Amino acid sequence: MAEPTQTAGTATSPTGYAWCSWHKNFSDGTRLVQLSDQGSAFGARGLFACEPCREVHHLVPVADQPMPGAEADAT
Ligand SMILES: [Zn+2]
């Protein structure tokens, strides 16, 4: 059984129908790509982007981003 490396199964990778902040519409397959660093004035926890917008704008889902503080990589 060849299992795909990326399966949408658990709550660790929230994917679903949400407001895409990039093309300004609801879309399926959105991922949280940016956490809100300000007060949740609009009740939003962050910005979601659908898959096409993530590709166009090179957005990396928060769940796939490196841990904060791990920016000291070799460059
Ligand atoms: Zn979008």
N, CA, C, O and the ligand as a Tripos MOL2 file, in Angstrom:
@<TRIPOS>MOLECULE
protein
  301   299    76     0     0
PROTEIN
NO_CHARGES

@<TRIPOS>ATOM
      1 N           0.8320   -1.1970    0.0000 N.3       1 MET1
      2 CA          0.0000    0.0000    0.0000 C.3       1 MET1
      3 C           0.8640    1.2440    0.0000 C.2       1 MET1
      4 O           1.5680    1.5220    0.9710 O.2       1 MET1
      5 N           0.8110    1.9750   -1.0670 N.am      2 ALA2
      6 CA          1.5740    3.2150   -1.1270 C.3       2 ALA2
      7 C           0.7330    4.3740   -0.6100 C.2       2 ALA2
      8 O          -0.2290    4.8080   -1.2430 O.2       2 ALA2
      9 N           1.1170    4.8410    0.5240 N.am      3 GLU3
     10 CA          0.3620    5.9460    1.0970 C.3       3 GLU3
     11 C           0.9190    7.2850    0.6280 C.2       3 GLU3
     12 O           2.1340    7.4810    0.6050 O.2       3 GLU3
     13 N           0.0430    8.1940    0.2600 N.am      4 PRO4
     14 CA          0.5180    9.5310   -0.1190 C.3       4 PRO4
     15 C           1.1550   10.2240    1.0650 C.2       4 PRO4
     16 O           0.7520   10.0330    2.2130 O.2       4 PRO4
     17 N           2.1550   11.0310    0.7650 N.am      5 THR5
     18 CA          2.8900   11.6850    1.8490 C.3       5 THR5
     19 C           2.0580   12.7700    2.5090 C.2       5 THR5
     20 O           2.3000   13.1460    3.6550 O.2       5 THR5
     21 N           1.0890   13.2600    1.7810 N.am      6 GLN6
     22 CA          0.2900   14.3440    2.3410 C.3       6 GLN6
     23 C          -1.1830   13.9630    2.3090 C.2       6 GLN6
     24 O          -1.8230   14.0080    1.2590 O.2       6 GLN6
     25 N          -1.6970   13.5990    3.4340 N.am      7 THR7
     26 CA         -3.0880   13.2230    3.5200 C.3       7 THR7
     27 C          -3.8360   14.1810    4.4220 C.2       7 THR7
     28 O          -3.3700   14.5320    5.5060 O.2       7 THR7
     29 N          -4.9840   14.5930    3.9660 N.am      8 ALA8
     30 CA         -5.8010   15.4790    4.7800 C.3       8 ALA8
     31 C          -6.6730   14.6300    5.6880 C.2       8 ALA8
     32 O          -7.7850   14.2370    5.3350 O.2       8 ALA8
     33 N          -6.1510   14.3720    6.8260 N.am      9 GLY9
     34 CA         -6.8950   13.4910    7.6980 C.3       9 GLY9
     35 C          -7.1610   14.0910    9.0670 C.2       9 GLY9
     36 O          -8.2980   14.0900    9.5370 O.2       9 GLY9
     37 N          -6.1420   14.5910    9.6920 N.am     10 THR10
     38 CA         -6.2850   15.0340   11.0730 C.3      10 THR10
     39 C          -6.4260   16.5500   11.1530 C.2      10 THR10
     40 O          -6.3820   17.2560   10.1460 O.2      10 THR10
     41 N          -6.5940   17.0150   12.3580 N.am     11 ALA11
     42 CA         -6.8090   18.4410   12.5700 C.3      11 ALA11
     43 C          -5.5150   19.2340   12.5460 C.2      11 ALA11
     44 O          -5.5220   20.4520   12.7240 O.2      11 ALA11
     45 N          -4.4090   18.5450   12.3260 N.am     12 THR12
     46 CA         -3.1390   19.2580   12.3220 C.3      12 THR12
     47 C          -2.9950   20.1070   11.0730 C.2      12 THR12
     48 O          -2.2690   21.1010   11.0780 O.2      12 THR12
     49 N          -3.6760   19.7290   10.0110 N.am     13 SER13
     50 CA         -3.6420   20.4940    8.7830 C.3      13 SER13
     51 C          -5.0620   20.8910    8.3910 C.2      13 SER13
     52 O          -5.7000   20.2390    7.5650 O.2      13 SER13
     53 N          -5.5320   21.9470    8.9860 N.am     14 PRO14
     54 CA         -6.9100   22.3590    8.6910 C.3      14 PRO14
     55 C          -7.0780   22.7830    7.2550 C.2      14 PRO14
     56 O          -6.4720   23.7600    6.8150 O.2      14 PRO14
     57 N          -7.8800   22.0700    6.5340 N.am     15 THR15
     58 CA         -8.1840   22.4050    5.1560 C.3      15 THR15
     59 C          -9.6910   22.3750    4.9920 C.2      15 THR15
     60 O         -10.3640   21.4800    5.5050 O.2      15 THR15
     61 N         -10.2090   23.3420    4.2860 N.am     16 GLY16
     62 CA        -11.6360   23.3120    4.1060 C.3      16 GLY16
     63 C         -12.1780   24.5250    3.3860 C.2      16 GLY16
     64 O         -11.4640   25.2630    2.7060 O.2      16 GLY16
     65 N         -13.4350   24.6910    3.5630 N.am     17 TYR17
     66 CA        -14.1360   25.7550    2.8790 C.3      17 TYR17
     67 C         -14.0530   27.0150    3.7280 C.2      17 TYR17
     68 O         -14.6320   27.0940    4.8120 O.2      17 TYR17
     69 N         -13.3280   27.9880    3.2180 N.am     18 ALA18
     70 CA        -13.1380   29.2130    3.9910 C.3      18 ALA18
     71 C         -12.9570   30.3910    3.0400 C.2      18 ALA18
     72 O         -12.8930   30.2380    1.8210 O.2      18 ALA18
     73 N         -12.8780   31.5510    3.6370 N.am     19 TRP19
     74 CA        -12.7010   32.7800    2.8700 C.3      19 TRP19
     75 C         -11.2530   32.9190    2.4470 C.2      19 TRP19
     76 O         -10.3510   32.9530    3.2850 O.2      19 TRP19
     77 N         -11.0350   33.0000    1.1430 N.am     20 CYS20
     78 CA         -9.6890   33.2420    0.6420 C.3      20 CYS20
     79 C          -9.4490   34.7420    0.6370 C.2      20 CYS20
     80 O         -10.1670   35.4950   -0.0200 O.2      20 CYS20
     81 N          -8.4490   35.1610    1.3640 N.am     21 SER21
     82 CA         -8.1780   36.5850    1.5000 C.3      21 SER21
     83 C          -7.4710   37.1520    0.2770 C.2      21 SER21
     84 O          -7.2420   38.3580    0.1960 O.2      21 SER21
     85 N          -7.1270   36.3010   -0.6630 N.am     22 TRP22
     86 CA         -6.3770   36.7830   -1.8270 C.3      22 TRP22
     87 C          -7.2920   37.0530   -3.0190 C.2      22 TRP22
     88 O          -7.1890   38.1010   -3.6580 O.2      22 TRP22
     89 N          -8.1780   36.1200   -3.3170 N.am     23 HIS23
     90 CA         -9.0900   36.4160   -4.4270 C.3      23 HIS23
     91 C         -10.4580   36.8480   -3.9080 C.2      23 HIS23
     92 O         -11.4220   36.9680   -4.6650 O.2      23 HIS23
     93 N         -10.5150   37.0770   -2.6110 N.am     24 LYS24
     94 CA        -11.6920   37.6640   -1.9820 C.3      24 LYS24
     95 C         -12.9750   36.9060   -2.2800 C.2      24 LYS24
     96 O         -13.9590   37.4620   -2.7690 O.2      24 LYS24
     97 N         -12.9290   35.6320   -1.9720 N.am     25 ASN25
     98 CA        -14.1340   34.8340   -2.1420 C.3      25 ASN25
     99 C         -13.9810   33.5410   -1.3440 C.2      25 ASN25
    100 O         -12.8780   33.1700   -0.9440 O.2      25 ASN25
    101 N         -15.0830   32.8780   -1.1270 N.am     26 PHE26
    102 CA        -15.0070   31.5890   -0.4560 C.3      26 PHE26
    103 C         -14.4910   30.5450   -1.4330 C.2      26 PHE26
    104 O         -14.8210   30.5560   -2.6190 O.2      26 PHE26
    105 N         -13.6850   29.6560   -0.9120 N.am     27 SER27
    106 CA        -13.1360   28.6230   -1.7640 C.3      27 SER27
    107 C         -12.8960   27.3520   -0.9560 C.2      27 SER27
    108 O         -12.7090   27.3900    0.2600 O.2      27 SER27
    109 N         -12.9060   26.2480   -1.6520 N.am     28 ASP28
    110 CA        -12.6240   24.9860   -0.9980 C.3      28 ASP28
    111 C         -11.1210   24.7180   -1.0220 C.2      28 ASP28
    112 O         -10.4140   25.1860   -1.9140 O.2      28 ASP28
    113 N         -10.6580   23.9890   -0.0720 N.am     29 GLY29
    114 CA         -9.2460   23.6370   -0.0310 C.3      29 GLY29
    115 C          -8.3600   24.7530    0.4700 C.2      29 GLY29
    116 O          -7.1760   24.8120    0.1390 O.2      29 GLY29
    117 N          -8.9240   25.6300    1.2600 N.am     30 THR30
    118 CA         -8.1180   26.7330    1.7890 C.3      30 THR30
    119 C          -7.2630   26.2510    2.9510 C.2      30 THR30
    120 O          -7.5830   25.2920    3.6540 O.2      30 THR30
    121 N          -6.1700   26.9610    3.1100 N.am     31 ARG31
    122 CA         -5.2680   26.6710    4.2310 C.3      31 ARG31
    123 C          -4.9370   27.9760    4.9320 C.2      31 ARG31
    124 O          -4.8920   29.0390    4.3130 O.2      31 ARG31
    125 N          -4.7080   27.8780    6.2230 N.am     32 LEU32
    126 CA         -4.2780   29.0470    6.9880 C.3      32 LEU32
    127 C          -2.8300   29.3580    6.6340 C.2      32 LEU32
    128 O          -1.9310   28.5560    6.8860 O.2      32 LEU32
    129 N          -2.6160   30.5250    6.0530 N.am     33 VAL33
    130 CA         -1.2700   30.8490    5.5890 C.3      33 VAL33
    131 C          -0.6370   31.9960    6.3740 C.2      33 VAL33
    132 O           0.5720   32.2150    6.2960 O.2      33 VAL33
    133 N          -1.4440   32.7160    7.1170 N.am     34 GLN34
    134 CA         -0.8680   33.8340    7.8740 C.3      34 GLN34
    135 C          -1.6580   34.0470    9.1530 C.2      34 GLN34
    136 O          -2.8700   34.2630    9.1370 O.2      34 GLN34
    137 N          -0.9430   33.9800   10.2470 N.am     35 LEU35
    138 CA         -1.5950   34.2050   11.5260 C.3      35 LEU35
    139 C          -1.7560   35.6940   11.7720 C.2      35 LEU35
    140 O          -0.9100   36.5030   11.3890 O.2      35 LEU35
    141 N          -2.8390   36.0290   12.4060 N.am     36 SER36
    142 CA         -3.0820   37.4280   12.7200 C.3      36 SER36
    143 C          -2.2340   37.8310   13.9070 C.2      36 SER36
    144 O          -2.3400   37.2580   14.9910 O.2      36 SER36
    145 N          -1.3890   38.8300   13.6860 N.am     37 ASP37
    146 CA         -0.5340   39.2820   14.7730 C.3      37 ASP37
    147 C          -1.1460   40.4770   15.4950 C.2      37 ASP37
    148 O          -0.5400   41.0640   16.3910 O.2      37 ASP37
    149 N          -2.3230   40.8090   15.0940 N.am     38 GLN38
    150 CA         -3.0160   41.9070   15.7380 C.3      38 GLN38
    151 C          -4.2310   41.3680   16.4720 C.2      38 GLN38
    152 O          -4.5200   40.1710   16.4540 O.2      38 GLN38
    153 N          -4.9210   42.2740   17.1070 N.am     39 GLY39
    154 CA         -6.1240   41.8480   17.7870 C.3      39 GLY39
    155 C          -7.1520   41.3880   16.7880 C.2      39 GLY39
    156 O          -7.2910   41.9670   15.7110 O.2      39 GLY39
    157 N          -7.8540   40.3720   17.1370 N.am     40 SER40
    158 CA         -8.8460   39.8290   16.2180 C.3      40 SER40
    159 C         -10.0620   40.7460   16.1670 C.2      40 SER40
    160 O         -11.1170   40.4520   16.7290 O.2      40 SER40
    161 N          -9.8780   41.8520   15.4820 N.am     41 ALA41
    162 CA        -10.9390   42.8520   15.4260 C.3      41 ALA41
    163 C         -12.1470   42.3290   14.6650 C.2      41 ALA41
    164 O         -13.2850   42.7130   14.9320 O.2      41 ALA41
    165 N         -11.8810   41.4580   13.7270 N.am     42 PHE42
    166 CA        -12.9680   40.9360   12.9050 C.3      42 PHE42
    167 C         -13.2640   39.4790   13.2490 C.2      42 PHE42
    168 O         -13.9740   38.7800   12.5260 O.2      42 PHE42
    169 N         -12.7090   39.0500   14.3520 N.am     43 GLY43
    170 CA        -12.9610   37.6820   14.7660 C.3      43 GLY43
    171 C         -12.1960   36.6680   13.9480 C.2      43 GLY43
    172 O         -12.4670   35.4690   14.0170 O.2      43 GLY43
    173 N         -11.2390   37.1470   13.1740 N.am     44 ALA44
    174 CA        -10.4760   36.2310   12.3350 C.3      44 ALA44
    175 C          -9.1930   35.8210   13.0400 C.2      44 ALA44
    176 O          -8.5520   36.6320   13.7090 O.2      44 ALA44
    177 N          -8.8320   34.5790   12.8870 N.am     45 ARG45
    178 CA         -7.5980   34.0910   13.5030 C.3      45 ARG45
    179 C          -6.4150   34.2730   12.5720 C.2      45 ARG45
    180 O          -5.2620   34.1670   12.9900 O.2      45 ARG45
    181 N          -6.6980   34.5430   11.3330 N.am     46 GLY46
    182 CA         -5.6070   34.6700   10.3800 C.3      46 GLY46
    183 C          -6.1600   34.7350    8.9760 C.2      46 GLY46
    184 O          -7.3660   34.8670    8.7690 O.2      46 GLY46
    185 N          -5.2610   34.6410    8.0170 N.am     47 LEU47
    186 CA         -5.6690   34.7190    6.6270 C.3      47 LEU47
    187 C          -5.6040   33.3390    5.9890 C.2      47 LEU47
    188 O          -4.6540   32.5810    6.1860 O.2      47 LEU47
    189 N          -6.6310   33.0430    5.2300 N.am     48 PHE48
    190 CA         -6.6810   31.7710    4.5230 C.3      48 PHE48
    191 C          -6.4920   32.0130    3.0290 C.2      48 PHE48
    192 O          -6.8860   33.0510    2.4970 O.2      48 PHE48
    193 N          -5.8960   31.0590    2.3830 N.am     49 ALA49
    194 CA         -5.7100   31.1440    0.9360 C.3      49 ALA49
    195 C          -6.0090   29.8000    0.3100 C.2      49 ALA49
    196 O          -5.6720   28.7510    0.8600 O.2      49 ALA49
    197 N          -6.6500   29.8440   -0.8560 N.am     50 CYS50
    198 CA         -6.9470   28.6100   -1.5600 C.3      50 CYS50
    199 C          -5.6930   28.1280   -2.2950 C.2      50 CYS50
    200 O          -4.6750   28.8180   -2.3440 O.2      50 CYS50
    201 N          -5.7960   26.9510   -2.8500 N.am     51 GLU51
    202 CA         -4.6110   26.3580   -3.4690 C.3      51 GLU51
    203 C          -4.0780   27.1700   -4.6520 C.2      51 GLU51
    204 O          -2.8740   27.4190   -4.7090 O.2      51 GLU51
    205 N          -4.9270   27.5960   -5.6040 N.am     52 PRO52
    206 CA         -4.4220   28.3930   -6.7240 C.3      52 PRO52
    207 C          -3.7360   29.6720   -6.2520 C.2      52 PRO52
    208 O          -2.6890   30.0480   -6.7790 O.2      52 PRO52
    209 N          -4.3200   30.3330   -5.2690 N.am     53 CYS53
    210 CA         -3.7140   31.5670   -4.7750 C.3      53 CYS53
    211 C          -2.3990   31.2880   -4.0520 C.2      53 CYS53
    212 O          -1.4720   32.0970   -4.1000 O.2      53 CYS53
    213 N          -2.3250   30.1600   -3.3950 N.am     54 ARG54
    214 CA         -1.0710   29.8180   -2.7140 C.3      54 ARG54
    215 C           0.0410   29.6100   -3.7310 C.2      54 ARG54
    216 O           1.1930   29.9670   -3.4880 O.2      54 ARG54
    217 N          -0.3120   29.0310   -4.8670 N.am     55 GLU55
    218 CA          0.6990   28.8060   -5.8940 C.3      55 GLU55
    219 C           1.1260   30.1150   -6.5360 C.2      55 GLU55
    220 O           2.3130   30.3560   -6.7580 O.2      55 GLU55
    221 N           0.1350   30.9600   -6.8310 N.am     56 VAL56
    222 CA          0.4320   32.2250   -7.5050 C.3      56 VAL56
    223 C           1.2750   33.1350   -6.6200 C.2      56 VAL56
    224 O           2.2230   33.7700   -7.0820 O.2      56 VAL56
    225 N           0.9180   33.1870   -5.3580 N.am     57 HIS57
    226 CA          1.5870   34.1220   -4.4490 C.3      57 HIS57
    227 C           2.6720   33.4520   -3.6020 C.2      57 HIS57
    228 O           3.2550   34.0720   -2.7130 O.2      57 HIS57
    229 N           2.9250   32.1900   -3.8940 N.am     58 HIS58
    230 CA          3.9710   31.4520   -3.1690 C.3      58 HIS58
    231 C           3.7310   31.5080   -1.6700 C.2      58 HIS58
    232 O           4.6250   31.8300   -0.8880 O.2      58 HIS58
    233 N           2.5200   31.1910   -1.2980 N.am     59 LEU59
    234 CA          2.1660   31.2080    0.1110 C.3      59 LEU59
    235 C           2.3870   29.8270    0.7210 C.2      59 LEU59
    236 O           2.0500   28.8010    0.1310 O.2      59 LEU59
    237 N           2.9470   29.8340    1.8850 N.am     60 VAL60
    238 CA          3.2020   28.5730    2.5840 C.3      60 VAL60
    239 C           2.2550   28.4830    3.7760 C.2      60 VAL60
    240 O           2.2230   29.3740    4.6250 O.2      60 VAL60
    241 N           1.4950   27.4140    3.8280 N.am     61 PRO61
    242 CA          0.5880   27.2470    4.9680 C.3      61 PRO61
    243 C           1.3330   27.2970    6.2950 C.2      61 PRO61
    244 O           2.4650   26.8280    6.4100 O.2      61 PRO61
    245 N           0.6830   27.8670    7.2760 N.am     62 VAL62
    246 CA          1.3170   28.0130    8.5860 C.3      62 VAL62
    247 C           1.7980   26.6690    9.1170 C.2      62 VAL62
    248 O           2.8520   26.5730    9.7450 O.2      62 VAL62
    249 N           1.0230   25.6570    8.8590 N.am     63 ALA63
    250 CA          1.3720   24.3300    9.3650 C.3      63 ALA63
    251 C           2.6200   23.7750    8.7010 C.2      63 ALA63
    252 O           3.2780   22.8860    9.2420 O.2      63 ALA63
    253 N           2.9450   24.3070    7.5140 N.am     64 ASP64
    254 CA          4.1110   23.8200    6.7850 C.3      64 ASP64
    255 C           5.3220   24.7350    6.9410 C.2      64 ASP64
    256 O           6.4030   24.4430    6.4280 O.2      64 ASP64
    257 N           5.1360   25.8190    7.6350 N.am     65 GLN65
    258 CA          6.2500   26.7510    7.8190 C.3      65 GLN65
    259 C           7.1700   26.2520    8.9240 C.2      65 GLN65
    260 O           6.7390   25.5470    9.8380 O.2      65 GLN65
    261 N           8.4530   26.6300    8.8280 N.am     66 PRO66
    262 CA          9.3850   26.2390    9.8870 C.3      66 PRO66
    263 C           9.0200   26.9000   11.2120 C.2      66 PRO66
    264 O           8.3330   27.9210   11.2510 O.2      66 PRO66
    265 N           9.4770   26.3200   12.2460 N.am     67 MET67
    266 CA          9.1840   26.8480   13.5660 C.3      67 MET67
    267 C           9.7910   28.2430   13.7460 C.2      67 MET67
    268 O          10.8940   28.5100   13.2700 O.2      67 MET67
    269 N           9.0740   29.1210   14.4290 N.am     68 PRO68
    270 CA          9.6180   30.4510   14.7020 C.3      68 PRO68
    271 C          10.9160   30.3540   15.4770 C.2      68 PRO68
    272 O          11.0180   29.6120   16.4540 O.2      68 PRO68
    273 N          11.9080   31.1120   15.0330 N.am     69 GLY69
    274 CA         13.1830   31.0760   15.7140 C.3      69 GLY69
    275 C          14.1860   30.1740   15.0240 C.2      69 GLY69
    276 O          15.3710   30.1710   15.3570 O.2      69 GLY69
    277 N          13.6950   29.4050   14.0550 N.am     70 ALA70
    278 CA         14.5890   28.5070   13.3360 C.3      70 ALA70
    279 C          15.0140   29.1150   12.0050 C.2      70 ALA70
    280 O          15.1100   28.4340   10.9840 O.2      70 ALA70
    281 N          15.2600   30.3980   12.0530 N.am     71 GLU71
    282 CA         15.6130   31.1070   10.8200 C.3      71 GLU71
    283 C          17.1180   31.1560   10.6030 C.2      71 GLU71
    284 O          17.5860   31.6130    9.5600 O.2      71 GLU71
    285 N          17.8570   30.6970   11.5630 N.am     72 ALA72
    286 CA         19.3180   30.7620   11.4750 C.3      72 ALA72
    287 C          19.8430   29.5680   10.7060 C.2      72 ALA72
    288 O          20.6700   28.8100   11.2130 O.2      72 ALA72
    289 N          19.3720   29.4000    9.4950 N.am     73 ASP73
    290 CA         19.8730   28.3080    8.6790 C.3      73 ASP73
    291 C          21.0470   28.7900    7.8320 C.2      73 ASP73
    292 O          21.2920   29.9910    7.7200 O.2      73 ASP73
    293 N          21.7470   27.8700    7.2550 N.am     74 ALA74
    294 CA         22.9210   28.2110    6.4750 C.3      74 ALA74
    295 C          22.5410   28.8750    5.1710 C.2      74 ALA74
    296 O          21.8120   28.3040    4.3600 O.2      74 ALA74
    297 N          23.0230   30.0450    4.9780 N.am     75 THR75
    298 CA         22.7680   30.7540    3.7260 C.3      75 THR75
    299 C          24.0690   31.3170    3.2050 C.2      75 THR75
    300 O          24.0880   31.9560    2.1540 O.2      75 THR75
    301 ZN         -7.8590   32.2360   -3.5610 Zn       76 ZN76
@<TRIPOS>BOND
     1     1     2 1
     2     2     3 1
     3     3     4 2
     4     3     5 am
     5     5     6 1
     6     6     7 1
     7     7     8 2
     8     7     9 am
     9     9    10 1
    10    10    11 1
    11    11    12 2
    12    11    13 am
    13    13    14 1
    14    14    15 1
    15    15    16 2
    16    15    17 am
    17    17    18 1
    18    18    19 1
    19    19    20 2
    20    19    21 am
    21    21    22 1
    22    22    23 1
    23    23    24 2
    24    23    25 am
    25    25    26 1
    26    26    27 1
    27    27    28 2
    28    27    29 am
    29    29    30 1
    30    30    31 1
    31    31    32 2
    32    31    33 am
    33    33    34 1
    34    34    35 1
    35    35    36 2
    36    35    37 am
    37    37    38 1
    38    38    39 1
    39    39    40 2
    40    39    41 am
    41    41    42 1
    42    42    43 1
    43    43    44 2
    44    43    45 am
    45    45    46 1
    46    46    47 1
    47    47    48 2
    48    47    49 am
    49    49    50 1
    50    50    51 1
    51    51    52 2
    52    51    53 am
    53    53    54 1
    54    54    55 1
    55    55    56 2
    56    55    57 am
    57    57    58 1
    58    58    59 1
    59    59    60 2
    60    59    61 am
    61    61    62 1
    62    62    63 1
    63    63    64 2
    64    63    65 am
    65    65    66 1
    66    66    67 1
    67    67    68 2
    68    67    69 am
    69    69    70 1
    70    70    71 1
    71    71    72 2
    72    71    73 am
    73    73    74 1
    74    74    75 1
    75    75    76 2
    76    75    77 am
    77    77    78 1
    78    78    79 1
    79    79    80 2
    80    79    81 am
    81    81    82 1
    82    82    83 1
    83    83    84 2
    84    83    85 am
    85    85    86 1
    86    86    87 1
    87    87    88 2
    88    87    89 am
    89    89    90 1
    90    90    91 1
    91    91    92 2
    92    91    93 am
    93    93    94 1
    94    94    95 1
    95    95    96 2
    96    95    97 am
    97    97    98 1
    98    98    99 1
    99    99   100 2
   100    99   101 am
   101   101   102 1
   102   102   103 1
   103   103   104 2
   104   103   105 am
   105   105   106 1
   106   106   107 1
   107   107   108 2
   108   107   109 am
   109   109   110 1
   110   110   111 1
   111   111   112 2
   112   111   113 am
   113   113   114 1
   114   114   115 1
   115   115   116 2
   116   115   117 am
   117   117   118 1
   118   118   119 1
   119   119   120 2
   120   119   121 am
   121   121   122 1
   122   122   123 1
   123   123   124 2
   124   123   125 am
   125   125   126 1
   126   126   127 1
   127   127   128 2
   128   127   129 am
   129   129   130 1
   130   130   131 1
   131   131   132 2
   132   131   133 am
   133   133   134 1
   134   134   135 1
   135   135   136 2
   136   135   137 am
   137   137   138 1
   138   138   139 1
   139   139   140 2
   140   139   141 am
   141   141   142 1
   142   142   143 1
   143   143   144 2
   144   143   145 am
   145   145   146 1
   146   146   147 1
   147   147   148 2
   148   147   149 am
   149   149   150 1
   150   150   151 1
   151   151   152 2
   152   151   153 am
   153   153   154 1
   154   154   155 1
   155   155   156 2
   156   155   157 am
   157   157   158 1
   158   158   159 1
   159   159   160 2
   160   159   161 am
   161   161   162 1
   162   162   163 1
   163   163   164 2
   164   163   165 am
   165   165   166 1
   166   166   167 1
   167   167   168 2
   168   167   169 am
   169   169   170 1
   170   170   171 1
   171   171   172 2
   172   171   173 am
   173   173   174 1
   174   174   175 1
   175   175   176 2
   176   175   177 am
   177   177   178 1
   178   178   179 1
   179   179   180 2
   180   179   181 am
   181   181   182 1
   182   182   183 1
   183   183   184 2
   184   183   185 am
   185   185   186 1
   186   186   187 1
   187   187   188 2
   188   187   189 am
   189   189   190 1
   190   190   191 1
   191   191   192 2
   192   191   193 am
   193   193   194 1
   194   194   195 1
   195   195   196 2
   196   195   197 am
   197   197   198 1
   198   198   199 1
   199   199   200 2
   200   199   201 am
   201   201   202 1
   202   202   203 1
   203   203   204 2
   204   203   205 am
   205   205   206 1
   206   206   207 1
   207   207   208 2
   208   207   209 am
   209   209   210 1
   210   210   211 1
   211   211   212 2
   212   211   213 am
   213   213   214 1
   214   214   215 1
   215   215   216 2
   216   215   217 am
   217   217   218 1
   218   218   219 1
   219   219   220 2
   220   219   221 am
   221   221   222 1
   222   222   223 1
   223   223   224 2
   224   223   225 am
   225   225   226 1
   226   226   227 1
   227   227   228 2
   228   227   229 am
   229   229   230 1
   230   230   231 1
   231   231   232 2
   232   231   233 am
   233   233   234 1
   234   234   235 1
   235   235   236 2
   236   235   237 am
   237   237   238 1
   238   238   239 1
   239   239   240 2
   240   239   241 am
   241   241   242 1
   242   242   243 1
   243   243   244 2
   244   243   245 am
   245   245   246 1
   246   246   247 1
   247   247   248 2
   248   247   249 am
   249   249   250 1
   250   250   251 1
   251   251   252 2
   252   251   253 am
   253   253   254 1
   254   254   255 1
   255   255   256 2
   256   255   257 am
   257   257   258 1
   258   258   259 1
   259   259   260 2
   260   259   261 am
   261   261   262 1
   262   262   263 1
   263   263   264 2
   264   263   265 am
   265   265   266 1
   266   266   267 1
   267   267   268 2
   268   267   269 am
   269   269   270 1
   270   270   271 1
   271   271   272 2
   272   271   273 am
   273   273   274 1
   274   274   275 1
   275   275   276 2
   276   275   277 am
   277   277   278 1
   278   278   279 1
   279   279   280 2
   280   279   281 am
   281   281   282 1
   282   282   283 1
   283   283   284 2
   284   283   285 am
   285   285   286 1
   286   286   287 1
   287   287   288 2
   288   287   289 am
   289   289   290 1
   290   290   291 1
   291   291   292 2
   292   291   293 am
   293   293   294 1
   294   294   295 1
   295   295   296 2
   296   295   297 am
   297   297   298 1
   298   298   299 1
   299   299   300 2
@<TRIPOS>SUBSTRUCTURE
     1 MET1         2 RESIDUE 1 A MET
     2 ALA2         6 RESIDUE 1 A ALA
     3 GLU3        10 RESIDUE 1 A GLU
     4 PRO4        14 RESIDUE 1 A PRO
     5 THR5        18 RESIDUE 1 A THR
     6 GLN6        22 RESIDUE 1 A GLN
     7 THR7        26 RESIDUE 1 A THR
     8 ALA8        30 RESIDUE 1 A ALA
     9 GLY9        34 RESIDUE 1 A GLY
    10 THR10       38 RESIDUE 1 A THR
    11 ALA11       42 RESIDUE 1 A ALA
    12 THR12       46 RESIDUE 1 A THR
    13 SER13       50 RESIDUE 1 A SER
    14 PRO14       54 RESIDUE 1 A PRO
    15 THR15       58 RESIDUE 1 A THR
    16 GLY16       62 RESIDUE 1 A GLY
    17 TYR17       66 RESIDUE 1 A TYR
    18 ALA18       70 RESIDUE 1 A ALA
    19 TRP19       74 RESIDUE 1 A TRP
    20 CYS20       78 RESIDUE 1 A CYS
    21 SER21       82 RESIDUE 1 A SER
    22 TRP22       86 RESIDUE 1 A TRP
    23 HIS23       90 RESIDUE 1 A HIS
    24 LYS24       94 RESIDUE 1 A LYS
    25 ASN25       98 RESIDUE 1 A ASN
    26 PHE26      102 RESIDUE 1 A PHE
    27 SER27      106 RESIDUE 1 A SER
    28 ASP28      110 RESIDUE 1 A ASP
    29 GLY29      114 RESIDUE 1 A GLY
    30 THR30      118 RESIDUE 1 A THR
    31 ARG31      122 RESIDUE 1 A ARG
    32 LEU32      126 RESIDUE 1 A LEU
    33 VAL33      130 RESIDUE 1 A VAL
    34 GLN34      134 RESIDUE 1 A GLN
    35 LEU35      138 RESIDUE 1 A LEU
    36 SER36      142 RESIDUE 1 A SER
    37 ASP37      146 RESIDUE 1 A ASP
    38 GLN38      150 RESIDUE 1 A GLN
    39 GLY39      154 RESIDUE 1 A GLY
    40 SER40      158 RESIDUE 1 A SER
    41 ALA41      162 RESIDUE 1 A ALA
    42 PHE42      166 RESIDUE 1 A PHE
    43 GLY43      170 RESIDUE 1 A GLY
    44 ALA44      174 RESIDUE 1 A ALA
    45 ARG45      178 RESIDUE 1 A ARG
    46 GLY46      182 RESIDUE 1 A GLY
    47 LEU47      186 RESIDUE 1 A LEU
    48 PHE48      190 RESIDUE 1 A PHE
    49 ALA49      194 RESIDUE 1 A ALA
    50 CYS50      198 RESIDUE 1 A CYS
    51 GLU51      202 RESIDUE 1 A GLU
    52 PRO52      206 RESIDUE 1 A PRO
    53 CYS53      210 RESIDUE 1 A CYS
    54 ARG54      214 RESIDUE 1 A ARG
    55 GLU55      218 RESIDUE 1 A GLU
    56 VAL56      222 RESIDUE 1 A VAL
    57 HIS57      226 RESIDUE 1 A HIS
    58 HIS58      230 RESIDUE 1 A HIS
    59 LEU59      234 RESIDUE 1 A LEU
    60 VAL60      238 RESIDUE 1 A VAL
    61 PRO61      242 RESIDUE 1 A PRO
    62 VAL62      246 RESIDUE 1 A VAL
    63 ALA63      250 RESIDUE 1 A ALA
    64 ASP64      254 RESIDUE 1 A ASP
    65 GLN65      258 RESIDUE 1 A GLN
    66 PRO66      262 RESIDUE 1 A PRO
    67 MET67      266 RESIDUE 1 A MET
    68 PRO68      270 RESIDUE 1 A PRO
    69 GLY69      274 RESIDUE 1 A GLY
    70 ALA70      278 RESIDUE 1 A ALA
    71 GLU71      282 RESIDUE 1 A GLU
    72 ALA72      286 RESIDUE 1 A ALA
    73 ASP73      290 RESIDUE 1 A ASP
    74 ALA74      294 RESIDUE 1 A ALA
    75 THR75      298 RESIDUE 1 A THR
    76 ZN76       301 GROUP 0 **** ****
